């Protein structure tokens, strides 16, 4: 019997890339591949790349330089680059890195089996098209092998917003929503395999329009799936938060009380320069409406400091907005130029200025995060246990507010939702005990 070929995938970036990596592994399963956790025994190595941050392509080329040494030792090893860097720089990757056998963009990975076959026949393969066919429909049904209790499920891809700092519209294409019936079929398969919580993914997930009721309508239908206990979604745009979705946060018990809603800046002038198409006051008003529907909701956001021409006074407006709203956590970034985006052509701020602002921003966010976590002590929350802890007799899961919680309990609890009383708060997690 021929032993299976081994596939190693290194995933960079967002949750959508995690989902894409799973689907690429499934697509190659039909070619006789099984996944491995180490590069050393892999027959095919795929780098599933992200193009959001500065120097993304340089990091990929550095990794390919390391992989060249591995391929020198094992000439039959095949190497591929997938994802957004592949989409943006496919020809350049093949030119600069002879070690690469295939390059595939994020909209074409359903074609991986044919590309892999071409590579095995001695060719180099490149596919960075935006194909007319639906890649999700072209892929085989997801296997029913046992899975962990949480999973990602892409429902929407692409972006039509064209924020001045972002490459996503160029690497992922225009906004496209998957039909609701296909999402529901995939969700049922995930639940049959052991999943209890699904996070719906999209570059602008709340722009989803594959259901007559939008994202709120899809969530209501998913909530009817027997065995699915929790629903989340990310990432959202403030301009796509419609009233039905706001109401759903207060009326749909399976929709968790956590929302990631990026704002990026508290300055109206900077927001306009970013092409965000909303003001700081509009964002504050939106948060008030969401909290009216679900008063205990935990909020997180994204912030960029040092956007071209940002003044100290405008940075202070961002700090003021954070103090006004109060976030349970947030992701913070120094502005980094992305070639081909409008903001890349503008004069850049000195690095020491942006670094100083980032540190001050992170200090405020960290203070708010710790305050929220400390306020959880003494409260009862629901926790979905996902894995064993480092300590014997300990399991770890996520609360309904997305806090990591570790609890003394047997590993048999994994996959179950249980009520937990929070007893301690640490820097990045909570401790509790079963009720």
BANU-894424 format. One record per residue (C-alpha): residue number from 1; residue in one letter; x, y, z. Coordinates in Angstrom, 2 decimals. Layout:
// residues N
+-------+------+---------+---------+---------+
: gulum : miro :       X :       Y :       Z :
+-------+------+---------+---------+---------+
:   NUM :    A :       X :       Y :       Z :
...
+-------+------+---------+---------+---------+
//
This chain:
// residues 435
+-------+------+---------+---------+---------+
: gulum : miro :       X :       Y :       Z :
+-------+------+---------+---------+---------+
:     1 :    X :    0.00 :    0.00 :    0.00 :
:     2 :    X :    1.37 :    3.41 :   -1.00 :
:     3 :    X :    1.90 :    5.62 :    2.08 :
:     4 :    X :    0.04 :    8.95 :    2.05 :
:     5 :    X :    1.85 :   12.09 :    1.04 :
:     6 :    X :    2.28 :   14.66 :    3.79 :
:     7 :    X :    1.18 :   18.30 :    3.63 :
:     8 :    X :    2.42 :   21.08 :    5.91 :
:     9 :    X :    0.63 :   24.44 :    5.82 :
:    10 :    X :    2.01 :   27.53 :    7.56 :
:    11 :    X :   -0.79 :   30.05 :    8.04 :
:    12 :    X :   -0.22 :   33.77 :    8.41 :
:    13 :    X :   -2.74 :   36.49 :    9.30 :
:    14 :    X :   -6.45 :   36.43 :    9.93 :
:    15 :    X :   -9.06 :   33.80 :   10.77 :
:    16 :    X :  -10.10 :   33.68 :    7.12 :
:    17 :    X :   -6.65 :   32.35 :    6.29 :
:    18 :    X :   -7.09 :   29.70 :    8.98 :
:    19 :    X :  -10.35 :   28.66 :    7.32 :
:    20 :    X :   -8.74 :   28.76 :    3.86 :
:    21 :    X :   -5.89 :   26.55 :    5.07 :
:    22 :    X :   -8.40 :   23.97 :    6.28 :
:    23 :    X :  -10.13 :   23.97 :    2.91 :
:    24 :    X :   -6.83 :   23.70 :    1.01 :
:    25 :    X :   -5.92 :   20.67 :    3.10 :
:    26 :    X :   -9.30 :   19.16 :    2.29 :
:    27 :    X :   -8.87 :   19.91 :   -1.42 :
:    28 :    X :   -5.50 :   18.14 :   -1.45 :
:    29 :    X :   -6.83 :   15.22 :    0.57 :
:    30 :    X :   -8.20 :   13.83 :   -2.68 :
:    31 :    X :   -4.65 :   13.80 :   -4.04 :
:    32 :    X :   -3.55 :   11.49 :   -1.25 :
:    33 :    X :   -2.26 :   14.09 :    1.20 :
:    34 :    X :   -2.59 :   14.03 :    4.97 :
:    35 :    X :   -1.53 :   16.97 :    7.12 :
:    36 :    X :    1.61 :   16.97 :    9.25 :
:    37 :    X :    2.73 :   19.28 :   12.05 :
:    38 :    X :    6.33 :   19.48 :   10.90 :
:    39 :    X :    8.06 :   20.68 :    7.75 :
:    40 :    X :   10.77 :   18.06 :    8.06 :
:    41 :    X :    8.71 :   15.13 :    6.77 :
:    42 :    X :    6.40 :   17.05 :    4.42 :
:    43 :    X :    6.12 :   16.26 :    0.72 :
:    44 :    X :    4.39 :   19.60 :    0.04 :
:    45 :    X :    4.79 :   22.80 :    2.04 :
:    46 :    X :    2.26 :   25.62 :    1.54 :
:    47 :    X :    2.72 :   29.14 :    2.92 :
:    48 :    X :   -0.75 :   30.69 :    3.23 :
:    49 :    X :    0.18 :   34.34 :    3.34 :
:    50 :    X :   -1.28 :   37.65 :    4.50 :
:    51 :    X :   -0.59 :   41.00 :    2.82 :
:    52 :    X :   -2.05 :   43.36 :    5.44 :
:    53 :    X :    1.07 :   44.35 :    7.35 :
:    54 :    X :    4.24 :   46.09 :    6.18 :
:    55 :    X :    7.02 :   43.95 :    4.73 :
:    56 :    X :    4.67 :   40.98 :    4.27 :
:    57 :    X :    6.31 :   39.92 :    1.02 :
:    58 :    X :    9.81 :   40.27 :    2.49 :
:    59 :    X :    8.83 :   37.90 :    5.29 :
:    60 :    X :    7.62 :   35.39 :    2.71 :
:    61 :    X :   10.87 :   35.59 :    0.75 :
:    62 :    X :   12.84 :   35.15 :    3.99 :
:    63 :    X :   10.84 :   32.01 :    4.76 :
:    64 :    X :   11.40 :   30.73 :    1.23 :
:    65 :    X :   15.14 :   31.23 :    1.74 :
:    66 :    X :   14.98 :   28.95 :    4.76 :
:    67 :    X :   12.91 :   26.42 :    2.85 :
:    68 :    X :   15.50 :   26.35 :    0.06 :
:    69 :    X :   17.92 :   24.70 :    2.46 :
:    70 :    X :   15.33 :   22.03 :    3.17 :
:    71 :    X :   14.69 :   21.48 :   -0.53 :
:    72 :    X :   18.42 :   21.22 :   -1.21 :
:    73 :    X :   18.41 :   18.24 :    1.14 :
:    74 :    X :   15.20 :   16.79 :   -0.31 :
:    75 :    X :   14.88 :   17.70 :   -4.02 :
:    76 :    X :   11.48 :   16.01 :   -4.34 :
:    77 :    X :    9.93 :   18.41 :   -1.79 :
:    78 :    X :    7.33 :   20.69 :   -3.39 :
:    79 :    X :    6.78 :   24.25 :   -2.14 :
:    80 :    X :    3.80 :   26.51 :   -2.74 :
:    81 :    X :    2.76 :   30.05 :   -1.82 :
:    82 :    X :   -0.94 :   30.79 :   -1.33 :
:    83 :    X :   -3.04 :   33.67 :   -0.04 :
:    84 :    X :   -2.89 :   37.41 :   -0.47 :
:    85 :    X :    0.85 :   37.84 :   -1.05 :
:    86 :    X :    0.53 :   35.20 :   -3.75 :
:    87 :    X :   -2.35 :   37.16 :   -5.28 :
:    88 :    X :   -0.46 :   40.45 :   -5.24 :
:    89 :    X :    2.99 :   39.24 :   -6.25 :
:    90 :    X :    2.61 :   35.86 :   -7.93 :
:    91 :    X :    4.83 :   36.51 :  -10.96 :
:    92 :    X :    7.49 :   38.12 :   -8.77 :
:    93 :    X :    7.51 :   35.12 :   -6.43 :
:    94 :    X :    8.14 :   32.73 :   -9.30 :
:    95 :    X :   10.85 :   35.03 :  -10.68 :
:    96 :    X :   12.70 :   35.63 :   -7.41 :
:    97 :    X :   12.25 :   32.22 :   -5.80 :
:    98 :    X :   13.04 :   29.26 :   -8.09 :
:    99 :    X :   12.41 :   27.04 :   -5.06 :
:   100 :    X :    8.64 :   27.70 :   -5.45 :
:   101 :    X :    6.66 :   25.16 :   -7.47 :
:   102 :    X :    3.19 :   26.69 :   -7.32 :
:   103 :    X :    1.52 :   30.00 :   -6.52 :
:   104 :    X :   -2.22 :   30.19 :   -5.89 :
:   105 :    X :   -4.41 :   33.15 :   -4.95 :
:   106 :    X :   -7.14 :   33.06 :   -2.29 :
:   107 :    X :   -9.95 :   32.79 :   -4.86 :
:   108 :    X :   -8.40 :   29.87 :   -6.75 :
:   109 :    X :   -7.44 :   27.26 :   -4.17 :
:   110 :    X :  -10.17 :   24.90 :   -5.35 :
:   111 :    X :   -7.86 :   24.41 :   -8.35 :
:   112 :    X :   -5.04 :   23.13 :   -6.15 :
:   113 :    X :   -5.48 :   19.44 :   -7.09 :
:   114 :    X :   -4.94 :   20.19 :  -10.79 :
:   115 :    X :   -2.03 :   22.51 :   -9.96 :
:   116 :    X :   -0.43 :   19.88 :   -7.75 :
:   117 :    X :   -0.75 :   17.29 :  -10.52 :
:   118 :    X :    0.95 :   19.69 :  -12.95 :
:   119 :    X :    3.77 :   20.25 :  -10.46 :
:   120 :    X :    4.26 :   16.51 :  -10.03 :
:   121 :    X :    4.57 :   16.29 :  -13.82 :
:   122 :    X :    7.44 :   18.78 :  -13.73 :
:   123 :    X :    5.72 :   22.13 :  -14.36 :
:   124 :    X :    5.53 :   25.29 :  -12.25 :
:   125 :    X :    1.96 :   26.42 :  -11.64 :
:   126 :    X :    0.51 :   29.92 :  -11.17 :
:   127 :    X :   -3.16 :   30.78 :  -10.66 :
:   128 :    X :   -4.09 :   34.21 :   -9.31 :
:   129 :    X :   -7.33 :   34.61 :  -11.24 :
:   130 :    X :  -10.67 :   35.72 :   -9.86 :
:   131 :    X :  -12.53 :   32.76 :  -11.37 :
:   132 :    X :  -16.20 :   32.86 :  -12.29 :
:   133 :    X :  -16.93 :   29.58 :  -10.57 :
:   134 :    X :  -17.66 :   29.44 :   -6.83 :
:   135 :    X :  -14.61 :   27.91 :   -5.15 :
:   136 :    X :  -16.72 :   26.69 :   -2.22 :
:   137 :    X :  -19.12 :   24.93 :   -4.56 :
:   138 :    X :  -16.24 :   23.37 :   -6.51 :
:   139 :    X :  -14.67 :   21.91 :   -3.36 :
:   140 :    X :  -15.84 :   18.57 :   -2.11 :
:   141 :    X :  -18.02 :   18.46 :    1.00 :
:   142 :    X :  -16.07 :   18.86 :    4.22 :
:   143 :    X :  -15.08 :   15.49 :    5.72 :
:   144 :    X :  -17.04 :   14.18 :    8.70 :
:   145 :    X :  -13.94 :   13.32 :   10.75 :
:   146 :    X :  -14.15 :   14.39 :   14.40 :
:   147 :    X :  -13.30 :   18.05 :   14.97 :
:   148 :    X :  -12.70 :   20.31 :   17.92 :
:   149 :    X :  -15.65 :   22.17 :   19.42 :
:   150 :    X :  -15.05 :   25.47 :   17.59 :
:   151 :    X :  -14.78 :   26.23 :   13.88 :
:   152 :    X :  -14.60 :   29.09 :   11.41 :
:   153 :    X :  -17.00 :   29.30 :    8.47 :
:   154 :    X :  -16.50 :   31.83 :    5.69 :
:   155 :    X :  -19.78 :   33.39 :    4.55 :
:   156 :    X :  -18.55 :   36.50 :    2.73 :
:   157 :    X :  -15.35 :   37.49 :    0.97 :
:   158 :    X :  -13.90 :   40.60 :   -0.57 :
:   159 :    X :  -14.38 :   44.27 :    0.15 :
:   160 :    X :  -15.91 :   47.24 :   -1.67 :
:   161 :    X :  -14.92 :   49.85 :    0.93 :
:   162 :    X :  -11.46 :   50.77 :   -0.41 :
:   163 :    X :  -10.07 :   52.18 :    2.83 :
:   164 :    X :   -7.00 :   54.21 :    1.89 :
:   165 :    X :   -4.63 :   52.02 :    3.93 :
:   166 :    X :   -5.89 :   48.56 :    2.90 :
:   167 :    X :   -4.95 :   46.09 :    0.15 :
:   168 :    X :   -7.86 :   43.70 :    0.71 :
:   169 :    X :  -10.02 :   44.95 :   -2.21 :
:   170 :    X :   -7.07 :   44.27 :   -4.52 :
:   171 :    X :   -6.11 :   40.85 :   -3.16 :
:   172 :    X :   -9.53 :   39.42 :   -2.25 :
:   173 :    X :  -11.65 :   41.19 :   -4.86 :
:   174 :    X :  -15.17 :   42.58 :   -4.70 :
:   175 :    X :  -17.66 :   41.64 :   -1.98 :
:   176 :    X :  -19.25 :   38.25 :   -2.63 :
:   177 :    X :  -21.69 :   36.42 :   -0.33 :
:   178 :    X :  -22.19 :   32.67 :   -0.25 :
:   179 :    X :  -25.77 :   31.37 :   -0.59 :
:   180 :    X :  -27.39 :   30.71 :    2.78 :
:   181 :    X :  -28.38 :   27.12 :    1.94 :
:   182 :    X :  -24.76 :   26.16 :    1.29 :
:   183 :    X :  -23.63 :   27.77 :    4.53 :
:   184 :    X :  -26.33 :   25.93 :    6.47 :
:   185 :    X :  -25.31 :   22.63 :    4.88 :
:   186 :    X :  -21.69 :   23.20 :    5.83 :
:   187 :    X :  -22.68 :   24.22 :    9.36 :
:   188 :    X :  -24.72 :   21.06 :    9.85 :
:   189 :    X :  -21.74 :   19.00 :    8.73 :
:   190 :    X :  -19.49 :   20.78 :   11.20 :
:   191 :    X :  -21.94 :   20.14 :   14.05 :
:   192 :    X :  -22.18 :   16.45 :   13.10 :
:   193 :    X :  -18.37 :   16.35 :   13.38 :
:   194 :    X :  -18.42 :   17.75 :   16.93 :
:   195 :    X :  -18.42 :   21.54 :   16.50 :
:   196 :    X :  -20.47 :   23.48 :   19.05 :
:   197 :    X :  -19.46 :   27.05 :   18.20 :
:   198 :    X :  -19.13 :   28.61 :   14.75 :
:   199 :    X :  -17.58 :   31.97 :   13.95 :
:   200 :    X :  -18.87 :   33.42 :   10.69 :
:   201 :    X :  -16.10 :   35.06 :    8.71 :
:   202 :    X :  -15.91 :   37.81 :    6.13 :
:   203 :    X :  -13.75 :   40.80 :    5.26 :
:   204 :    X :  -16.97 :   42.76 :    5.88 :
:   205 :    X :  -19.06 :   39.99 :    7.33 :
:   206 :    X :  -22.03 :   42.21 :    8.21 :
:   207 :    X :  -22.28 :   43.18 :    4.53 :
:   208 :    X :  -23.43 :   39.60 :    3.93 :
:   209 :    X :  -26.38 :   39.49 :    1.52 :
:   210 :    X :  -26.74 :   35.79 :    0.68 :
:   211 :    X :  -29.89 :   35.57 :    2.82 :
:   212 :    X :  -33.04 :   37.71 :    2.38 :
:   213 :    X :  -32.62 :   38.83 :    5.98 :
:   214 :    X :  -28.93 :   39.61 :    5.65 :
:   215 :    X :  -26.50 :   38.45 :    8.33 :
:   216 :    X :  -29.22 :   38.62 :   11.02 :
:   217 :    X :  -31.43 :   36.29 :    8.97 :
:   218 :    X :  -28.56 :   33.85 :    8.45 :
:   219 :    X :  -27.82 :   33.86 :   12.20 :
:   220 :    X :  -31.49 :   33.12 :   12.98 :
:   221 :    X :  -31.44 :   30.13 :   10.61 :
:   222 :    X :  -28.13 :   28.86 :   12.00 :
:   223 :    X :  -29.56 :   29.10 :   15.51 :
:   224 :    X :  -32.10 :   26.45 :   14.50 :
:   225 :    X :  -29.36 :   23.90 :   13.77 :
:   226 :    X :  -29.59 :   21.24 :   16.48 :
:   227 :    X :  -26.35 :   20.93 :   18.42 :
:   228 :    X :  -24.98 :   24.34 :   17.48 :
:   229 :    X :  -24.80 :   26.21 :   20.76 :
:   230 :    X :  -22.89 :   29.40 :   19.95 :
:   231 :    X :  -22.55 :   31.81 :   17.04 :
:   232 :    X :  -20.06 :   34.64 :   16.55 :
:   233 :    X :  -19.05 :   36.75 :   13.56 :
:   234 :    X :  -16.07 :   38.87 :   12.49 :
:   235 :    X :  -14.94 :   41.28 :   11.06 :
:   236 :    X :  -17.58 :   44.02 :   10.79 :
:   237 :    X :  -17.72 :   47.50 :    9.31 :
:   238 :    X :  -19.67 :   50.21 :   11.19 :
:   239 :    X :  -21.52 :   51.24 :    8.02 :
:   240 :    X :  -22.97 :   47.73 :    7.60 :
:   241 :    X :  -24.45 :   47.35 :   11.10 :
:   242 :    X :  -28.16 :   47.35 :   10.20 :
:   243 :    X :  -31.01 :   47.49 :   12.69 :
:   244 :    X :  -31.87 :   43.80 :   12.32 :
:   245 :    X :  -28.35 :   42.78 :   13.32 :
:   246 :    X :  -28.37 :   45.15 :   16.28 :
:   247 :    X :  -31.69 :   43.71 :   17.44 :
:   248 :    X :  -30.34 :   40.17 :   17.04 :
:   249 :    X :  -27.73 :   40.86 :   19.70 :
:   250 :    X :  -30.54 :   41.37 :   22.19 :
:   251 :    X :  -32.95 :   38.66 :   21.05 :
:   252 :    X :  -30.88 :   35.72 :   19.76 :
:   253 :    X :  -29.49 :   33.76 :   22.73 :
:   254 :    X :  -27.03 :   31.78 :   20.61 :
:   255 :    X :  -25.37 :   34.98 :   19.36 :
:   256 :    X :  -22.59 :   35.63 :   21.85 :
:   257 :    X :  -22.30 :   39.03 :   23.63 :
:   258 :    X :  -19.04 :   39.98 :   21.95 :
:   259 :    X :  -18.57 :   42.29 :   18.96 :
:   260 :    X :  -15.43 :   43.28 :   17.09 :
:   261 :    X :  -16.20 :   46.57 :   15.31 :
:   262 :    X :  -13.13 :   48.40 :   13.94 :
:   263 :    X :  -13.16 :   52.21 :   14.05 :
:   264 :    X :   -9.44 :   52.91 :   13.33 :
:   265 :    X :   -9.36 :   56.54 :   14.55 :
:   266 :    X :  -11.23 :   59.05 :   16.69 :
:   267 :    X :  -10.47 :   61.98 :   14.37 :
:   268 :    X :  -13.03 :   62.88 :   11.73 :
:   269 :    X :  -10.37 :   64.35 :    9.47 :
:   270 :    X :   -8.29 :   61.17 :    9.66 :
:   271 :    X :  -11.35 :   58.98 :    9.17 :
:   272 :    X :  -12.13 :   60.94 :    6.01 :
:   273 :    X :   -8.54 :   60.60 :    4.82 :
:   274 :    X :   -8.82 :   56.85 :    5.47 :
:   275 :    X :  -12.03 :   56.77 :    3.37 :
:   276 :    X :  -13.92 :   55.17 :    6.24 :
:   277 :    X :  -17.16 :   57.03 :    5.37 :
:   278 :    X :  -18.28 :   57.48 :    8.98 :
:   279 :    X :  -17.49 :   59.97 :   11.73 :
:   280 :    X :  -16.43 :   59.41 :   15.32 :
:   281 :    X :  -19.81 :   60.61 :   16.60 :
:   282 :    X :  -21.63 :   58.22 :   14.27 :
:   283 :    X :  -19.55 :   55.38 :   15.69 :
:   284 :    X :  -20.30 :   56.43 :   19.27 :
:   285 :    X :  -24.04 :   56.63 :   18.47 :
:   286 :    X :  -23.91 :   53.18 :   16.88 :
:   287 :    X :  -22.27 :   51.70 :   19.98 :
:   288 :    X :  -25.01 :   53.28 :   22.12 :
:   289 :    X :  -27.68 :   51.55 :   20.00 :
:   290 :    X :  -25.88 :   48.22 :   20.26 :
:   291 :    X :  -25.53 :   48.53 :   24.03 :
:   292 :    X :  -29.19 :   49.44 :   24.32 :
:   293 :    X :  -29.98 :   46.10 :   22.65 :
:   294 :    X :  -27.40 :   44.13 :   24.68 :
:   295 :    X :  -26.15 :   46.10 :   27.70 :
:   296 :    X :  -23.51 :   43.54 :   28.74 :
:   297 :    X :  -21.89 :   43.22 :   25.30 :
:   298 :    X :  -18.08 :   43.25 :   25.27 :
:   299 :    X :  -16.60 :   45.38 :   22.50 :
:   300 :    X :  -13.28 :   45.24 :   20.70 :
:   301 :    X :  -11.92 :   47.34 :   17.87 :
:   302 :    X :   -8.95 :   48.09 :   15.61 :
:   303 :    X :   -6.87 :   51.26 :   15.82 :
:   304 :    X :   -4.20 :   52.62 :   13.49 :
:   305 :    X :   -1.84 :   55.28 :   14.83 :
:   306 :    X :    0.47 :   57.44 :   12.78 :
:   307 :    X :   -1.68 :   57.58 :    9.67 :
:   308 :    X :   -0.13 :   60.11 :    7.24 :
:   309 :    X :   -0.56 :   63.71 :    8.48 :
:   310 :    X :   -2.10 :   62.65 :   11.82 :
:   311 :    X :   -1.39 :   65.35 :   14.41 :
:   312 :    X :   -0.92 :   64.91 :   18.14 :
:   313 :    X :   -4.31 :   66.57 :   18.70 :
:   314 :    X :   -5.96 :   64.08 :   16.36 :
:   315 :    X :   -4.26 :   61.21 :   18.14 :
:   316 :    X :   -5.67 :   62.57 :   21.40 :
:   317 :    X :   -9.13 :   62.41 :   19.81 :
:   318 :    X :   -8.58 :   58.67 :   19.34 :
:   319 :    X :   -7.67 :   58.32 :   23.02 :
:   320 :    X :  -10.77 :   60.33 :   23.95 :
:   321 :    X :  -12.98 :   58.02 :   21.89 :
:   322 :    X :  -11.49 :   54.97 :   23.62 :
:   323 :    X :  -12.16 :   56.53 :   27.04 :
:   324 :    X :  -15.73 :   57.38 :   25.99 :
:   325 :    X :  -16.63 :   53.89 :   24.80 :
:   326 :    X :  -14.53 :   51.52 :   26.89 :
:   327 :    X :  -13.27 :   48.38 :   25.16 :
:   328 :    X :  -12.75 :   44.92 :   26.55 :
:   329 :    X :   -9.83 :   44.48 :   24.19 :
:   330 :    X :   -8.54 :   45.92 :   20.92 :
:   331 :    X :   -5.94 :   45.43 :   18.22 :
:   332 :    X :   -3.52 :   48.29 :   17.72 :
:   333 :    X :   -1.16 :   48.98 :   14.83 :
:   334 :    X :    1.32 :   51.51 :   13.59 :
:   335 :    X :    0.37 :   52.66 :   10.12 :
:   336 :    X :    2.38 :   50.79 :    7.51 :
:   337 :    X :    2.48 :   51.64 :    3.83 :
:   338 :    X :    0.95 :   49.13 :    1.44 :
:   339 :    X :    2.12 :   49.65 :   -2.15 :
:   340 :    X :   -0.72 :   50.53 :   -4.49 :
:   341 :    X :   -2.99 :   52.03 :   -1.82 :
:   342 :    X :   -3.81 :   55.78 :   -1.81 :
:   343 :    X :   -2.26 :   56.43 :    1.60 :
:   344 :    X :    1.09 :   55.03 :    0.46 :
:   345 :    X :    1.58 :   58.13 :   -1.70 :
:   346 :    X :    1.24 :   60.54 :    1.24 :
:   347 :    X :    4.09 :   61.87 :    3.43 :
:   348 :    X :    4.78 :   59.45 :    6.26 :
:   349 :    X :    5.23 :   60.36 :    9.92 :
:   350 :    X :    8.58 :   59.68 :   11.64 :
:   351 :    X :    8.79 :   56.20 :   13.11 :
:   352 :    X :    9.64 :   57.46 :   16.60 :
:   353 :    X :    6.40 :   59.49 :   16.61 :
:   354 :    X :    4.21 :   56.56 :   15.59 :
:   355 :    X :    5.99 :   54.23 :   18.03 :
:   356 :    X :    5.40 :   56.64 :   20.91 :
:   357 :    X :    1.72 :   56.97 :   20.01 :
:   358 :    X :    1.34 :   53.21 :   19.73 :
:   359 :    X :    2.78 :   52.71 :   23.21 :
:   360 :    X :    0.43 :   55.29 :   24.72 :
:   361 :    X :   -2.55 :   53.79 :   22.91 :
:   362 :    X :   -1.67 :   50.27 :   24.04 :
:   363 :    X :   -1.28 :   51.45 :   27.62 :
:   364 :    X :   -4.83 :   52.80 :   27.64 :
:   365 :    X :   -6.26 :   49.71 :   25.92 :
:   366 :    X :   -4.45 :   47.41 :   28.35 :
:   367 :    X :   -5.80 :   49.37 :   31.32 :
:   368 :    X :   -9.36 :   49.00 :   30.01 :
:   369 :    X :   -8.88 :   45.31 :   29.21 :
:   370 :    X :   -7.61 :   44.54 :   32.72 :
:   371 :    X :  -10.43 :   46.53 :   34.28 :
:   372 :    X :  -13.01 :   44.54 :   32.33 :
:   373 :    X :  -11.37 :   41.24 :   33.23 :
:   374 :    X :  -11.19 :   42.15 :   36.92 :
:   375 :    X :  -14.88 :   43.07 :   36.83 :
:   376 :    X :  -15.63 :   39.48 :   35.79 :
:   377 :    X :  -14.42 :   38.09 :   39.13 :
:   378 :    X :  -17.44 :   36.85 :   41.09 :
:   379 :    X :  -19.63 :   36.62 :   37.99 :
:   380 :    X :  -21.13 :   33.45 :   36.54 :
:   381 :    X :  -20.45 :   32.89 :   32.82 :
:   382 :    X :  -20.91 :   30.12 :   30.29 :
:   383 :    X :  -17.71 :   28.47 :   29.06 :
:   384 :    X :  -17.25 :   26.15 :   26.09 :
:   385 :    X :  -14.29 :   23.94 :   26.98 :
:   386 :    X :  -11.88 :   23.47 :   24.06 :
:   387 :    X :   -8.70 :   21.78 :   25.29 :
:   388 :    X :   -6.73 :   20.44 :   28.21 :
:   389 :    X :   -4.72 :   22.91 :   30.25 :
:   390 :    X :   -1.03 :   22.80 :   31.00 :
:   391 :    X :   -1.72 :   21.69 :   34.55 :
:   392 :    X :   -3.07 :   18.16 :   35.14 :
:   393 :    X :   -6.79 :   18.18 :   35.82 :
:   394 :    X :   -7.32 :   21.53 :   34.12 :
:   395 :    X :   -9.33 :   22.43 :   31.02 :
:   396 :    X :   -9.46 :   25.69 :   29.08 :
:   397 :    X :  -12.29 :   27.25 :   27.16 :
:   398 :    X :  -13.80 :   30.54 :   26.06 :
:   399 :    X :  -16.49 :   32.41 :   27.92 :
:   400 :    X :  -19.47 :   33.89 :   26.11 :
:   401 :    X :  -17.46 :   37.16 :   26.19 :
:   402 :    X :  -14.49 :   35.43 :   24.48 :
:   403 :    X :  -12.28 :   35.48 :   27.55 :
:   404 :    X :   -9.98 :   32.48 :   27.96 :
:   405 :    X :  -11.00 :   30.66 :   31.15 :
:   406 :    X :   -9.11 :   27.84 :   32.86 :
:   407 :    X :  -10.99 :   25.59 :   35.28 :
:   408 :    X :  -10.13 :   22.51 :   37.36 :
:   409 :    X :  -12.15 :   19.83 :   35.56 :
:   410 :    X :  -11.68 :   16.50 :   33.76 :
:   411 :    X :  -10.84 :   16.45 :   30.05 :
:   412 :    X :  -14.23 :   14.83 :   29.47 :
:   413 :    X :  -15.62 :   18.37 :   29.76 :
:   414 :    X :  -14.06 :   19.29 :   26.40 :
:   415 :    X :  -16.79 :   20.00 :   23.89 :
:   416 :    X :  -19.37 :   20.97 :   26.51 :
:   417 :    X :  -20.72 :   24.34 :   27.65 :
:   418 :    X :  -20.86 :   24.68 :   31.42 :
:   419 :    X :  -21.59 :   27.48 :   33.88 :
:   420 :    X :  -18.48 :   28.71 :   35.65 :
:   421 :    X :  -17.97 :   31.17 :   38.49 :
:   422 :    X :  -14.96 :   33.40 :   37.81 :
:   423 :    X :  -12.57 :   33.48 :   40.77 :
:   424 :    X :   -9.37 :   35.07 :   39.46 :
:   425 :    X :   -8.18 :   37.45 :   36.74 :
:   426 :    X :   -4.73 :   37.17 :   35.16 :
:   427 :    X :   -3.00 :   39.25 :   32.48 :
:   428 :    X :   -4.58 :   37.33 :   29.57 :
:   429 :    X :   -7.05 :   34.88 :   31.06 :
:   430 :    X :   -9.52 :   34.18 :   33.83 :
:   431 :    X :   -9.71 :   31.38 :   36.36 :
:   432 :    X :  -12.89 :   29.80 :   37.60 :
:   433 :    X :  -14.69 :   26.88 :   39.11 :
:   434 :    X :  -17.61 :   24.79 :   37.90 :
:   435 :    X :  -20.95 :   25.71 :   39.42 :
+-------+------+---------+---------+---------+
//
